[in-house]
Amino acid sequence: MASPVWRIARKELVEQARDGRVRLTSLLLVALLAVAFLAGRQQQQSIRQEHQAAQQAMRNFWVNQGAKNPHSAAHYGLWVFKPVPPLALFDAGVNAYTGVTTYLEAHRQNDFSRRPAMDQPSVVRMAGWSAAAILQLLVPLLIILLAFPAFAGEREAGTLRQLLALGVPMRTLLAGKALGIAALLTLVLGPATLLGAAALAGSSGQTDSPRVLGLALTYGAYFALVLLVSLIVSARSGTSRRALLVLLSAWAITSLMLPRAMGDLARWLHPTPSAEQFQATLTRDIANGLDGHDPADVRAKAVERRALAHYGVTSLDSLPVNFDAIRMQASEEHANTVFDHHFGSLYDRYRAQNALVQAAGIWAPLLAVRSLSMALAGSDIEQHRHFAAAAEAYRRGLIAWTNAYLRDHTRTGAWDWKAPPSVWRDYPPFDYAVPPVGQMLGPQRRALLVLGGWLIVALLLFLRTPTPRLE
Amino acid sequence: MPLDPSPNPTSPLIARSLTKRYGDVTALDALDLEVRRGELFCLLGANGAGKTTTINLFLGFLAPSAGDAMVCGRVVRPDDPATRRHLAYIPETVMLYRQLSGLENLEYFTALATGVSPERDALMALLQTAGLPPDKARQPVGGYSKGMRQKVGIAIAMARNAEALLLDEPTSGLDPRASNEFSALLDLLRGQGAAILMATHDLFRAKESGTRIGIMRQGRLVDQMEAASVGHAELEQRYLSHITA
């Protein structure tokens, strides 16, 4: 014997499924998701192949660069490429705007370049919706369209009176309708999810099951939230037209206006310098020190004093090693403190912006969902920062290695000396390990709290929804 | 389909000084009424006389300002839908789900009301008893006439084995033949022991189908009579005298 909740759910499902408008809308949504997944997979495979080929070419070039002065090799540098996370086909996150490659060379920590967004003319940007954008914006719209008449429409049609006259409790009605619409959504999104899974399985990257599960839970919670709110509004609205108006207004405000406004507010409260300003500040502080009172000539003298004391000699000519290499390494280490300070400050500002946007999820839960989605997909700024830190650590290691080689194998002033061709393969290739998802969810505490809070409040209000007045 | 024996021997529908006020306006004024098993009580009255308010109070859709409405011995409360399980309600136009067939609507409402899964064959037989042909019963309700919807409404009431029926102008807008068929179905239900309270403007139908007739005016039950004890002319005369007084 089926429970009343299940009966109501089944009726909702059958009724909605027979509605041509619902079928057409659902079909369009599935088609959009399919296109987004397939396009994402194609783009991801293409980028991954290009990166792998370029990375291999860079390694070959480094290993086979022949006899060369190590400092020249350090200046010649090499490119490293950010790996494309498998789930970026679902949510590209900030990858399109942060750049995919950086040039590692002596003396400089370079910013990332080759931003995919730069390759797209502005008219194409809207057409290139990711699957995440469709789930974040269009699926809630579908839920609203399915749920707004649930009570208000039944009241207008007179069927709610019939139902209530049977003695069906309000909670049973609420639960049945929620379950029915959720079942329909599962039917609509199920094929698209399978397609996404196939796209993911077909891509050459490794799929991280906890990340996939996290994404499923995040979006499941968000859809449940939208569904609960839509049913509450429907039950409390006098007419279905009013319910639709309220829900569409809420969607527009929380999905379109507030995210944009909060992004602008975050940038206003935690501004980041322009690329030009940033570079000028780096140059200035490398020259004069972070406090402005540490000029290069003073630092050079200090390095010289330390080197002489270390080797127990009184002149640079007496040093058993190449002092130029020691000075260059000291200069690198000085520059690194400047880079750490300014890049750290820059990323801290990004983090502050993100924290504010996550907290703004109190007004627009979509902001929390977006933040979680990017983090789980591995395409948020924190994971970009993680890669940037790994690339910078590799650069510093590489430069330190070339300076140490020069220091230990030559004497001061040996600028024409060349290291043997076989030496370059001694330095290992860049091998980046993607951080585990747990590590990346730390900065998402606010987003998790906000989304969970919204869900709990909505559930409490849902359970307290009064029987609609019929008179 | 026989009715379940009621555990309550009293009249299924009882109003005791039932009153409903909206501010200064008294929609129903101290109504005392009993509808016994096998009885069809017709409430006559002009628009605003209090007929629909009475039905809404029995359904628990409204809270009384004073007095009680009782269904099968239990006082009706808006926050307690339990009394509705003894009731079947047929409004002026039975509203059904347009995307579902008559059979599916009947199955849905019956299952919700009774908590058991009804047999489809039994439901189809009920629809046929109510006068809905099998081919129509399987078509979406969106294409039904009002008469066909009322027949589904009757079938729902029959399937539920309701002890009491509340009908709010159910024959309004029906053609004479459909109205006659509807009355025949009410006779059938009454014969099975249901207590029926029907609000109507149709004096002829009240006289022909009803067992008792009450006339309401400005929220008060101003006259009642045995249907068999009055002729059509006398009923009309008494009705008009109250309405125009």
Interface residues (C-beta under 8 A of the other chain):
Chain A: M1 A2 P4 R7 I8 K11 V14 E15 R18 D19 A157 G158 T159 R161 Q162 L163 L164 A165 L166 G167 V168 P169 T467 L470 E471
Chain B: N56 L59 F61 L62 P78 P81 A82 T83 R84 R85 L87 A88 Y89 P91 T93 V94 M95 L96 Y97 R98 Q99 L100 E104 Y108 F109 A111 L112 A113 G115 V116 S117 P140 R160
